[in-house]
Amino acid sequence: MNTNNPYSIFLKTKNIQILIADDGIRFDMKNVKKVDSVRDMRLFLKEERLKLIDGKLFINAEKEKGTRIVHYVFNLRNKKCPYFLC
């Protein structure tokens, strides 16, 4: 169970950054690319959607330190944002 779930969203003129972090038990980064659970499928689909608009998904997980997920969307004004992201 996670005891602390901070998150933040930064909106700038052309960029969006969404940070989600927790200090709970980390998940194994080696298994994230294997889509064998609903959680893994959601991460995979999120990454694919971000790629459609030249966005990036970064995941950092460290034992005893939790997980940090950052979504970036760059140059948003120059792109048509799909309904599922905006």
KAFENTA-V338086 format. One line per field, one symbol per residue. ss: DSSP state (H for helix, E for strand, C for the rest). psi: psi as a letter, one per 40 degrees, with the letter a starting at -180 (. if undefined). Layout:
ss->???
psi->???
This chain:
ss->CCCCCCEEEEECCCCEEEEEEECCCCCCHHHCCCCCCHHHHHHHHHHHHHHHCCCEEEEEEECCCEEEEEEEECCHHHCCCCCCCC
psi->hhehgiiihhhadeihhhhhiifahiihddedehgeidddddddddddddddffiihhhhhhheeaihhhhhhifddeihhided.
